[in-house]
């Protein structure tokens, strides 16, 4: 296959393997932080502050969305 033929190959359909997901509600964390007694719970205070600083969005991999990884590999064009 020539280079021009490779450039004309359609990309495989999108395989949904991962997504961004919200793992907690920042407003609830902020409310708990506001109620917290800093002197008694210094470690928890730092944890809540880190949670707010990092945000609630996490990258989650969904391995169960593909029945077999070999079927995904079979859909890839040769040589990629």
MARLOPA-751716 format. One record per atom (N, C-alpha, C): x, y, z; residue number from 1; atom name. Coordinates in Angstrom, 3 decimals, padded with zeros to 6 digits, always signed. Layout:
BEGIN
<site><px>X</px><py>Y</py><pz>Z</pz><nr>NUM</nr><atom>CA</atom></site>
...
***
This chain:
BEGIN
<site><px>+000.844</px><py>-001.174</py><pz>+000.000</pz><nr>1</nr><atom>N</atom></site>
<site><px>+000.000</px><py>+000.000</py><pz>+000.000</pz><nr>1</nr><atom>CA</atom></site>
<site><px>+000.890</px><py>+001.239</py><pz>+000.000</pz><nr>1</nr><atom>C</atom></site>
<site><px>+000.573</px><py>+002.196</py><pz>-000.821</pz><nr>2</nr><atom>N</atom></site>
<site><px>+001.387</px><py>+003.409</py><pz>-000.916</pz><nr>2</nr><atom>CA</atom></site>
<site><px>+001.023</px><py>+004.398</py><pz>+000.177</pz><nr>2</nr><atom>C</atom></site>
<site><px>+001.829</px><py>+005.444</py><pz>+000.319</pz><nr>3</nr><atom>N</atom></site>
<site><px>+001.553</px><py>+006.470</py><pz>+001.335</pz><nr>3</nr><atom>CA</atom></site>
<site><px>+000.223</px><py>+007.166</py><pz>+001.099</pz><nr>3</nr><atom>C</atom></site>
<site><px>-000.112</px><py>+007.419</py><pz>-000.150</pz><nr>4</nr><atom>N</atom></site>
<site><px>-001.381</px><py>+008.104</py><pz>-000.430</pz><nr>4</nr><atom>CA</atom></site>
<site><px>-002.561</px><py>+007.229</py><pz>-000.059</pz><nr>4</nr><atom>C</atom></site>
<site><px>-002.434</px><py>+005.936</py><pz>-000.239</pz><nr>5</nr><atom>N</atom></site>
<site><px>-003.526</px><py>+005.036</py><pz>+000.129</pz><nr>5</nr><atom>CA</atom></site>
<site><px>-003.708</px><py>+005.016</py><pz>+001.649</pz><nr>5</nr><atom>C</atom></site>
<site><px>-002.618</px><py>+005.068</py><pz>+002.392</pz><nr>6</nr><atom>N</atom></site>
<site><px>-002.727</px><py>+005.085</py><pz>+003.843</pz><nr>6</nr><atom>CA</atom></site>
<site><px>-003.409</px><py>+006.358</py><pz>+004.333</pz><nr>6</nr><atom>C</atom></site>
<site><px>-003.140</px><py>+007.467</py><pz>+003.678</pz><nr>7</nr><atom>N</atom></site>
<site><px>-003.734</px><py>+008.732</py><pz>+004.089</pz><nr>7</nr><atom>CA</atom></site>
<site><px>-005.238</px><py>+008.757</py><pz>+003.848</pz><nr>7</nr><atom>C</atom></site>
<site><px>-005.725</px><py>+007.912</py><pz>+002.938</pz><nr>8</nr><atom>N</atom></site>
<site><px>-007.143</px><py>+007.909</py><pz>+002.602</pz><nr>8</nr><atom>CA</atom></site>
<site><px>-007.956</px><py>+006.920</py><pz>+003.436</pz><nr>8</nr><atom>C</atom></site>
<site><px>-007.310</px><py>+006.153</py><pz>+004.293</pz><nr>9</nr><atom>N</atom></site>
<site><px>-008.025</px><py>+005.181</py><pz>+005.118</pz><nr>9</nr><atom>CA</atom></site>
<site><px>-008.809</px><py>+005.944</py><pz>+006.176</pz><nr>9</nr><atom>C</atom></site>
<site><px>-010.081</px><py>+005.604</py><pz>+006.299</pz><nr>10</nr><atom>N</atom></site>
<site><px>-010.931</px><py>+006.266</py><pz>+007.296</pz><nr>10</nr><atom>CA</atom></site>
<site><px>-010.514</px><py>+005.821</py><pz>+008.694</pz><nr>10</nr><atom>C</atom></site>
<site><px>-010.509</px><py>+006.746</py><pz>+009.651</pz><nr>11</nr><atom>N</atom></site>
<site><px>-010.153</px><py>+006.364</py><pz>+011.014</pz><nr>11</nr><atom>CA</atom></site>
<site><px>-011.225</px><py>+005.433</py><pz>+011.589</pz><nr>11</nr><atom>C</atom></site>
<site><px>-010.837</px><py>+004.550</py><pz>+012.505</pz><nr>12</nr><atom>N</atom></site>
<site><px>-011.829</px><py>+003.653</py><pz>+013.093</pz><nr>12</nr><atom>CA</atom></site>
<site><px>-012.837</px><py>+004.455</py><pz>+013.907</pz><nr>12</nr><atom>C</atom></site>
<site><px>-013.994</px><py>+003.863</py><pz>+014.127</pz><nr>13</nr><atom>N</atom></site>
<site><px>-015.001</px><py>+004.558</py><pz>+014.926</pz><nr>13</nr><atom>CA</atom></site>
<site><px>-014.478</px><py>+004.756</py><pz>+016.336</pz><nr>13</nr><atom>C</atom></site>
<site><px>-014.980</px><py>+005.760</py><pz>+017.002</pz><nr>14</nr><atom>N</atom></site>
<site><px>-014.514</px><py>+006.102</py><pz>+018.345</pz><nr>14</nr><atom>CA</atom></site>
<site><px>-014.840</px><py>+004.963</py><pz>+019.310</pz><nr>14</nr><atom>C</atom></site>
<site><px>-013.853</px><py>+004.568</py><pz>+020.080</pz><nr>15</nr><atom>N</atom></site>
<site><px>-014.042</px><py>+003.521</py><pz>+021.074</pz><nr>15</nr><atom>CA</atom></site>
<site><px>-014.069</px><py>+004.194</py><pz>+022.445</pz><nr>15</nr><atom>C</atom></site>
<site><px>-015.211</px><py>+004.184</py><pz>+023.119</pz><nr>16</nr><atom>N</atom></site>
<site><px>-015.317</px><py>+004.892</py><pz>+024.397</pz><nr>16</nr><atom>CA</atom></site>
<site><px>-014.641</px><py>+004.122</py><pz>+025.529</pz><nr>16</nr><atom>C</atom></site>
<site><px>-013.390</px><py>+004.437</py><pz>+025.778</pz><nr>17</nr><atom>N</atom></site>
<site><px>-012.649</px><py>+003.743</py><pz>+026.822</pz><nr>17</nr><atom>CA</atom></site>
<site><px>-012.588</px><py>+004.520</py><pz>+028.123</pz><nr>17</nr><atom>C</atom></site>
<site><px>-012.680</px><py>+005.832</py><pz>+028.050</pz><nr>18</nr><atom>N</atom></site>
<site><px>-012.515</px><py>+006.635</py><pz>+029.249</pz><nr>18</nr><atom>CA</atom></site>
<site><px>-013.316</px><py>+007.920</py><pz>+029.127</pz><nr>18</nr><atom>C</atom></site>
<site><px>-013.536</px><py>+008.533</py><pz>+030.268</pz><nr>19</nr><atom>N</atom></site>
<site><px>-014.276</px><py>+009.787</py><pz>+030.299</pz><nr>19</nr><atom>CA</atom></site>
<site><px>-013.891</px><py>+010.576</py><pz>+031.551</pz><nr>19</nr><atom>C</atom></site>
<site><px>-014.178</px><py>+011.852</py><pz>+031.528</pz><nr>20</nr><atom>N</atom></site>
<site><px>-013.999</px><py>+012.666</py><pz>+032.721</pz><nr>20</nr><atom>CA</atom></site>
<site><px>-015.264</px><py>+012.516</py><pz>+033.555</pz><nr>20</nr><atom>C</atom></site>
<site><px>-015.074</px><py>+012.377</py><pz>+034.864</pz><nr>21</nr><atom>N</atom></site>
<site><px>-016.216</px><py>+012.131</py><pz>+035.732</pz><nr>21</nr><atom>CA</atom></site>
<site><px>-016.074</px><py>+012.938</py><pz>+037.009</pz><nr>21</nr><atom>C</atom></site>
<site><px>-017.181</px><py>+013.450</py><pz>+037.488</pz><nr>22</nr><atom>N</atom></site>
<site><px>-017.207</px><py>+014.208</py><pz>+038.740</pz><nr>22</nr><atom>CA</atom></site>
<site><px>-017.327</px><py>+013.215</py><pz>+039.900</pz><nr>22</nr><atom>C</atom></site>
<site><px>-016.365</px><py>+013.204</py><pz>+040.807</pz><nr>23</nr><atom>N</atom></site>
<site><px>-016.364</px><py>+012.220</py><pz>+041.884</pz><nr>23</nr><atom>CA</atom></site>
<site><px>-016.887</px><py>+012.764</py><pz>+043.212</pz><nr>23</nr><atom>C</atom></site>
<site><px>-017.017</px><py>+014.065</py><pz>+043.336</pz><nr>24</nr><atom>N</atom></site>
<site><px>-017.644</px><py>+014.655</py><pz>+044.516</pz><nr>24</nr><atom>CA</atom></site>
<site><px>-018.138</px><py>+016.051</py><pz>+044.170</pz><nr>24</nr><atom>C</atom></site>
<site><px>-018.989</px><py>+016.581</py><pz>+045.033</pz><nr>25</nr><atom>N</atom></site>
<site><px>-019.576</px><py>+017.906</py><pz>+044.833</pz><nr>25</nr><atom>CA</atom></site>
<site><px>-018.749</px><py>+018.933</py><pz>+045.610</pz><nr>25</nr><atom>C</atom></site>
<site><px>-018.113</px><py>+019.842</py><pz>+044.900</pz><nr>26</nr><atom>N</atom></site>
<site><px>-017.241</px><py>+020.841</py><pz>+045.539</pz><nr>26</nr><atom>CA</atom></site>
<site><px>-018.009</px><py>+021.735</py><pz>+046.513</pz><nr>26</nr><atom>C</atom></site>
<site><px>-019.273</px><py>+022.022</py><pz>+046.223</pz><nr>27</nr><atom>N</atom></site>
<site><px>-020.045</px><py>+022.874</py><pz>+047.132</pz><nr>27</nr><atom>CA</atom></site>
<site><px>-020.300</px><py>+022.166</py><pz>+048.465</pz><nr>27</nr><atom>C</atom></site>
<site><px>-020.469</px><py>+020.840</py><pz>+048.439</pz><nr>28</nr><atom>N</atom></site>
<site><px>-020.636</px><py>+020.091</py><pz>+049.689</pz><nr>28</nr><atom>CA</atom></site>
<site><px>-019.332</px><py>+020.069</py><pz>+050.481</pz><nr>28</nr><atom>C</atom></site>
<site><px>-018.219</px><py>+019.914</py><pz>+049.787</pz><nr>29</nr><atom>N</atom></site>
<site><px>-016.917</px><py>+019.926</py><pz>+050.460</pz><nr>29</nr><atom>CA</atom></site>
<site><px>-016.669</px><py>+021.298</py><pz>+051.085</pz><nr>29</nr><atom>C</atom></site>
<site><px>-017.008</px><py>+022.361</py><pz>+050.355</pz><nr>30</nr><atom>N</atom></site>
<site><px>-016.834</px><py>+023.711</py><pz>+050.891</pz><nr>30</nr><atom>CA</atom></site>
<site><px>-017.716</px><py>+023.935</py><pz>+052.112</pz><nr>30</nr><atom>C</atom></site>
<site><px>-018.948</px><py>+023.438</py><pz>+052.095</pz><nr>31</nr><atom>N</atom></site>
<site><px>-019.847</px><py>+023.586</py><pz>+053.237</pz><nr>31</nr><atom>CA</atom></site>
<site><px>-019.296</px><py>+022.858</py><pz>+054.466</pz><nr>31</nr><atom>C</atom></site>
<site><px>-018.762</px><py>+021.656</py><pz>+054.266</pz><nr>32</nr><atom>N</atom></site>
<site><px>-018.174</px><py>+020.911</py><pz>+055.385</pz><nr>32</nr><atom>CA</atom></site>
<site><px>-016.917</px><py>+021.603</py><pz>+055.902</pz><nr>32</nr><atom>C</atom></site>
<site><px>-016.143</px><py>+022.178</py><pz>+054.995</pz><nr>33</nr><atom>N</atom></site>
<site><px>-014.936</px><py>+022.898</py><pz>+055.381</pz><nr>33</nr><atom>CA</atom></site>
<site><px>-015.291</px><py>+024.118</py><pz>+056.229</pz><nr>33</nr><atom>C</atom></site>
<site><px>-016.365</px><py>+024.809</py><pz>+055.837</pz><nr>34</nr><atom>N</atom></site>
<site><px>-016.787</px><py>+025.997</py><pz>+056.589</pz><nr>34</nr><atom>CA</atom></site>
<site><px>-017.241</px><py>+025.643</py><pz>+058.003</pz><nr>34</nr><atom>C</atom></site>
<site><px>-017.827</px><py>+024.480</py><pz>+058.190</pz><nr>35</nr><atom>N</atom></site>
<site><px>-018.324</px><py>+024.046</py><pz>+059.503</pz><nr>35</nr><atom>CA</atom></site>
<site><px>-017.235</px><py>+023.447</py><pz>+060.381</pz><nr>35</nr><atom>C</atom></site>
<site><px>-016.105</px><py>+023.116</py><pz>+059.804</pz><nr>36</nr><atom>N</atom></site>
<site><px>-015.053</px><py>+022.377</py><pz>+060.499</pz><nr>36</nr><atom>CA</atom></site>
<site><px>-014.313</px><py>+023.253</py><pz>+061.503</pz><nr>36</nr><atom>C</atom></site>
<site><px>-014.048</px><py>+022.690</py><pz>+062.673</pz><nr>37</nr><atom>N</atom></site>
<site><px>-013.229</px><py>+023.353</py><pz>+063.677</pz><nr>37</nr><atom>CA</atom></site>
<site><px>-011.771</px><py>+023.046</py><pz>+063.332</pz><nr>37</nr><atom>C</atom></site>
<site><px>-011.043</px><py>+024.041</py><pz>+062.871</pz><nr>38</nr><atom>N</atom></site>
<site><px>-009.683</px><py>+023.842</py><pz>+062.355</pz><nr>38</nr><atom>CA</atom></site>
<site><px>-008.711</px><py>+023.337</py><pz>+063.416</pz><nr>38</nr><atom>C</atom></site>
<site><px>-008.904</px><py>+023.743</py><pz>+064.657</pz><nr>39</nr><atom>N</atom></site>
<site><px>-007.972</px><py>+023.328</py><pz>+065.697</pz><nr>39</nr><atom>CA</atom></site>
<site><px>-008.097</px><py>+021.836</py><pz>+066.017</pz><nr>39</nr><atom>C</atom></site>
<site><px>-009.294</px><py>+021.305</py><pz>+065.985</pz><nr>40</nr><atom>N</atom></site>
<site><px>-009.508</px><py>+019.906</py><pz>+066.347</pz><nr>40</nr><atom>CA</atom></site>
<site><px>-009.258</px><py>+018.952</py><pz>+065.183</pz><nr>40</nr><atom>C</atom></site>
<site><px>-009.442</px><py>+019.419</py><pz>+063.965</pz><nr>41</nr><atom>N</atom></site>
<site><px>-009.375</px><py>+018.537</py><pz>+062.801</pz><nr>41</nr><atom>CA</atom></site>
<site><px>-008.451</px><py>+019.104</py><pz>+061.724</pz><nr>41</nr><atom>C</atom></site>
<site><px>-007.206</px><py>+019.320</py><pz>+062.062</pz><nr>42</nr><atom>N</atom></site>
<site><px>-006.261</px><py>+019.925</py><pz>+061.129</pz><nr>42</nr><atom>CA</atom></site>
<site><px>-006.022</px><py>+019.047</py><pz>+059.904</pz><nr>42</nr><atom>C</atom></site>
<site><px>-005.933</px><py>+017.732</py><pz>+060.096</pz><nr>43</nr><atom>N</atom></site>
<site><px>-005.684</px><py>+016.822</py><pz>+058.970</pz><nr>43</nr><atom>CA</atom></site>
<site><px>-006.875</px><py>+016.812</py><pz>+058.011</pz><nr>43</nr><atom>C</atom></site>
<site><px>-008.085</px><py>+016.801</py><pz>+058.556</pz><nr>44</nr><atom>N</atom></site>
<site><px>-009.276</px><py>+016.818</py><pz>+057.716</pz><nr>44</nr><atom>CA</atom></site>
<site><px>-009.406</px><py>+018.152</py><pz>+056.986</pz><nr>44</nr><atom>C</atom></site>
<site><px>-009.038</px><py>+019.227</py><pz>+057.643</pz><nr>45</nr><atom>N</atom></site>
<site><px>-009.051</px><py>+020.547</py><pz>+057.016</pz><nr>45</nr><atom>CA</atom></site>
<site><px>-008.129</px><py>+020.568</py><pz>+055.792</pz><nr>45</nr><atom>C</atom></site>
<site><px>-006.937</px><py>+020.025</py><pz>+055.932</pz><nr>46</nr><atom>N</atom></site>
<site><px>-005.993</px><py>+019.989</py><pz>+054.805</pz><nr>46</nr><atom>CA</atom></site>
<site><px>-006.521</px><py>+019.104</py><pz>+053.675</pz><nr>46</nr><atom>C</atom></site>
<site><px>-007.174</px><py>+018.007</py><pz>+054.035</pz><nr>47</nr><atom>N</atom></site>
<site><px>-007.743</px><py>+017.120</py><pz>+053.013</pz><nr>47</nr><atom>CA</atom></site>
<site><px>-008.816</px><py>+017.837</py><pz>+052.215</pz><nr>47</nr><atom>C</atom></site>
<site><px>-009.726</px><py>+018.525</py><pz>+052.901</pz><nr>48</nr><atom>N</atom></site>
<site><px>-010.785</px><py>+019.274</py><pz>+052.213</pz><nr>48</nr><atom>CA</atom></site>
<site><px>-010.193</px><py>+020.372</py><pz>+051.332</pz><nr>48</nr><atom>C</atom></site>
<site><px>-009.165</px><py>+021.053</py><pz>+051.814</pz><nr>49</nr><atom>N</atom></site>
<site><px>-008.526</px><py>+022.106</py><pz>+051.017</pz><nr>49</nr><atom>CA</atom></site>
<site><px>-007.884</px><py>+021.532</py><pz>+049.754</pz><nr>49</nr><atom>C</atom></site>
<site><px>-007.247</px><py>+020.364</py><pz>+049.878</pz><nr>50</nr><atom>N</atom></site>
<site><px>-006.665</px><py>+019.705</py><pz>+048.699</pz><nr>50</nr><atom>CA</atom></site>
<site><px>-007.747</px><py>+019.278</py><pz>+047.718</pz><nr>50</nr><atom>C</atom></site>
<site><px>-008.865</px><py>+018.779</py><pz>+048.242</pz><nr>51</nr><atom>N</atom></site>
<site><px>-009.977</px><py>+018.375</py><pz>+047.374</pz><nr>51</nr><atom>CA</atom></site>
<site><px>-010.478</px><py>+019.564</py><pz>+046.557</pz><nr>51</nr><atom>C</atom></site>
<site><px>-010.622</px><py>+020.702</py><pz>+047.204</pz><nr>52</nr><atom>N</atom></site>
<site><px>-011.097</px><py>+021.895</py><pz>+046.501</pz><nr>52</nr><atom>CA</atom></site>
<site><px>-010.062</px><py>+022.402</py><pz>+045.503</pz><nr>52</nr><atom>C</atom></site>
<site><px>-008.794</px><py>+022.315</py><pz>+045.871</pz><nr>53</nr><atom>N</atom></site>
<site><px>-007.740</px><py>+022.781</py><pz>+044.972</pz><nr>53</nr><atom>CA</atom></site>
<site><px>-007.640</px><py>+021.911</py><pz>+043.720</pz><nr>53</nr><atom>C</atom></site>
<site><px>-007.800</px><py>+020.606</py><pz>+043.866</pz><nr>54</nr><atom>N</atom></site>
<site><px>-007.684</px><py>+019.696</py><pz>+042.720</pz><nr>54</nr><atom>CA</atom></site>
<site><px>-008.947</px><py>+019.643</py><pz>+041.879</pz><nr>54</nr><atom>C</atom></site>
<site><px>-010.089</px><py>+019.929</py><pz>+042.475</pz><nr>55</nr><atom>N</atom></site>
<site><px>-011.342</px><py>+019.863</py><pz>+041.745</pz><nr>55</nr><atom>CA</atom></site>
<site><px>-011.922</px><py>+018.460</py><pz>+041.759</pz><nr>55</nr><atom>C</atom></site>
<site><px>-013.153</px><py>+018.344</py><pz>+041.293</pz><nr>56</nr><atom>N</atom></site>
<site><px>-013.883</px><py>+017.085</py><pz>+041.391</pz><nr>56</nr><atom>CA</atom></site>
<site><px>-013.749</px><py>+016.207</py><pz>+040.156</pz><nr>56</nr><atom>C</atom></site>
<site><px>-013.221</px><py>+016.738</py><pz>+039.058</pz><nr>57</nr><atom>N</atom></site>
<site><px>-013.146</px><py>+015.970</py><pz>+037.813</pz><nr>57</nr><atom>CA</atom></site>
<site><px>-011.973</px><py>+014.985</py><pz>+037.847</pz><nr>57</nr><atom>C</atom></site>
<site><px>-012.267</px><py>+013.739</py><pz>+037.494</pz><nr>58</nr><atom>N</atom></site>
<site><px>-011.235</px><py>+012.707</py><pz>+037.406</pz><nr>58</nr><atom>CA</atom></site>
<site><px>-011.388</px><py>+011.958</py><pz>+036.091</pz><nr>58</nr><atom>C</atom></site>
<site><px>-010.278</px><py>+011.467</py><pz>+035.580</pz><nr>59</nr><atom>N</atom></site>
<site><px>-010.257</px><py>+010.679</py><pz>+034.362</pz><nr>59</nr><atom>CA</atom></site>
<site><px>-010.509</px><py>+009.232</py><pz>+034.748</pz><nr>59</nr><atom>C</atom></site>
<site><px>-011.605</px><py>+008.660</py><pz>+034.257</pz><nr>60</nr><atom>N</atom></site>
<site><px>-011.975</px><py>+007.300</py><pz>+034.624</pz><nr>60</nr><atom>CA</atom></site>
<site><px>-011.922</px><py>+006.393</py><pz>+033.402</pz><nr>60</nr><atom>C</atom></site>
<site><px>-011.206</px><py>+005.287</py><pz>+033.523</pz><nr>61</nr><atom>N</atom></site>
<site><px>-011.093</px><py>+004.323</py><pz>+032.436</pz><nr>61</nr><atom>CA</atom></site>
<site><px>-012.187</px><py>+003.277</py><pz>+032.614</pz><nr>61</nr><atom>C</atom></site>
<site><px>-012.915</px><py>+003.021</py><pz>+031.543</pz><nr>62</nr><atom>N</atom></site>
<site><px>-014.004</px><py>+002.053</py><pz>+031.555</pz><nr>62</nr><atom>CA</atom></site>
<site><px>-013.581</px><py>+000.803</py><pz>+030.794</pz><nr>62</nr><atom>C</atom></site>
<site><px>-012.918</px><py>-000.118</py><pz>+031.447</pz><nr>63</nr><atom>N</atom></site>
<site><px>-012.471</px><py>-001.326</py><pz>+030.776</pz><nr>63</nr><atom>CA</atom></site>
<site><px>-013.634</px><py>-002.211</py><pz>+030.351</pz><nr>63</nr><atom>C</atom></site>
<site><px>-014.741</px><py>-002.169</py><pz>+031.073</pz><nr>64</nr><atom>N</atom></site>
<site><px>-015.872</px><py>-003.047</py><pz>+030.779</pz><nr>64</nr><atom>CA</atom></site>
<site><px>-016.620</px><py>-002.642</py><pz>+029.507</pz><nr>64</nr><atom>C</atom></site>
<site><px>-016.323</px><py>-001.470</py><pz>+028.944</pz><nr>65</nr><atom>N</atom></site>
<site><px>-017.024</px><py>-001.037</py><pz>+027.738</pz><nr>65</nr><atom>CA</atom></site>
<site><px>-016.616</px><py>-001.828</py><pz>+026.504</pz><nr>65</nr><atom>C</atom></site>
<site><px>-015.470</px><py>-002.460</py><pz>+026.547</pz><nr>66</nr><atom>N</atom></site>
<site><px>-015.029</px><py>-003.291</py><pz>+025.425</pz><nr>66</nr><atom>CA</atom></site>
<site><px>-015.073</px><py>-004.741</py><pz>+025.888</pz><nr>66</nr><atom>C</atom></site>
<site><px>-015.802</px><py>-005.566</py><pz>+025.158</pz><nr>67</nr><atom>N</atom></site>
<site><px>-015.920</px><py>-006.969</py><pz>+025.545</pz><nr>67</nr><atom>CA</atom></site>
<site><px>-014.570</px><py>-007.671</py><pz>+025.467</pz><nr>67</nr><atom>C</atom></site>
<site><px>-013.831</px><py>-007.378</py><pz>+024.443</pz><nr>68</nr><atom>N</atom></site>
<site><px>-012.512</px><py>-007.986</py><pz>+024.274</pz><nr>68</nr><atom>CA</atom></site>
<site><px>-011.586</px><py>-006.948</py><pz>+023.656</pz><nr>68</nr><atom>C</atom></site>
<site><px>-010.413</px><py>-006.760</py><pz>+024.233</pz><nr>69</nr><atom>N</atom></site>
<site><px>-009.495</px><py>-005.784</py><pz>+023.622</pz><nr>69</nr><atom>CA</atom></site>
<site><px>-009.063</px><py>-006.215</py><pz>+022.235</pz><nr>69</nr><atom>C</atom></site>
<site><px>-009.106</px><py>-007.505</py><pz>+021.950</pz><nr>70</nr><atom>N</atom></site>
<site><px>-008.688</px><py>-007.988</py><pz>+020.635</pz><nr>70</nr><atom>CA</atom></site>
<site><px>-009.625</px><py>-007.512</py><pz>+019.547</pz><nr>70</nr><atom>C</atom></site>
<site><px>-010.907</px><py>-007.329</py><pz>+019.868</pz><nr>71</nr><atom>N</atom></site>
<site><px>-011.826</px><py>-006.800</py><pz>+018.849</pz><nr>71</nr><atom>CA</atom></site>
<site><px>-011.481</px><py>-005.356</py><pz>+018.517</pz><nr>71</nr><atom>C</atom></site>
<site><px>-011.004</px><py>-004.594</py><pz>+019.487</pz><nr>72</nr><atom>N</atom></site>
<site><px>-010.593</px><py>-003.209</py><pz>+019.225</pz><nr>72</nr><atom>CA</atom></site>
<site><px>-009.340</px><py>-003.185</py><pz>+018.371</pz><nr>72</nr><atom>C</atom></site>
<site><px>-008.395</px><py>-004.084</py><pz>+018.640</pz><nr>73</nr><atom>N</atom></site>
<site><px>-007.174</px><py>-004.136</py><pz>+017.850</pz><nr>73</nr><atom>CA</atom></site>
<site><px>-007.464</px><py>-004.551</py><pz>+016.413</pz><nr>73</nr><atom>C</atom></site>
<site><px>-008.444</px><py>-005.406</py><pz>+016.226</pz><nr>74</nr><atom>N</atom></site>
<site><px>-008.796</px><py>-005.872</py><pz>+014.886</pz><nr>74</nr><atom>CA</atom></site>
<site><px>-009.338</px><py>-004.755</py><pz>+014.024</pz><nr>74</nr><atom>C</atom></site>
<site><px>-009.941</px><py>-003.744</py><pz>+014.648</pz><nr>75</nr><atom>N</atom></site>
<site><px>-010.519</px><py>-002.617</py><pz>+013.896</pz><nr>75</nr><atom>CA</atom></site>
<site><px>-009.477</px><py>-001.597</py><pz>+013.478</pz><nr>75</nr><atom>C</atom></site>
<site><px>-008.292</px><py>-001.640</py><pz>+014.062</pz><nr>76</nr><atom>N</atom></site>
<site><px>-007.226</px><py>-000.704</py><pz>+013.721</pz><nr>76</nr><atom>CA</atom></site>
<site><px>-006.684</px><py>-001.022</py><pz>+012.327</pz><nr>76</nr><atom>C</atom></site>
<site><px>-006.370</px><py>+000.002</py><pz>+011.540</pz><nr>77</nr><atom>N</atom></site>
<site><px>-005.756</px><py>-000.259</py><pz>+010.244</pz><nr>77</nr><atom>CA</atom></site>
<site><px>-004.375</px><py>-000.869</py><pz>+010.411</pz><nr>77</nr><atom>C</atom></site>
<site><px>-003.990</px><py>-001.667</py><pz>+009.478</pz><nr>78</nr><atom>N</atom></site>
<site><px>-002.684</px><py>-002.333</py><pz>+009.537</pz><nr>78</nr><atom>CA</atom></site>
<site><px>-001.568</px><py>-001.293</py><pz>+009.501</pz><nr>78</nr><atom>C</atom></site>
<site><px>-000.547</px><py>-001.537</py><pz>+010.290</pz><nr>79</nr><atom>N</atom></site>
<site><px>+000.614</px><py>-000.662</py><pz>+010.290</pz><nr>79</nr><atom>CA</atom></site>
<site><px>+000.511</px><py>+000.538</py><pz>+011.200</pz><nr>79</nr><atom>C</atom></site>
<site><px>-000.550</px><py>+000.643</py><pz>+012.009</pz><nr>80</nr><atom>N</atom></site>
<site><px>-000.640</px><py>+001.809</py><pz>+012.901</pz><nr>80</nr><atom>CA</atom></site>
<site><px>-000.157</px><py>+001.496</py><pz>+014.277</pz><nr>80</nr><atom>C</atom></site>
***
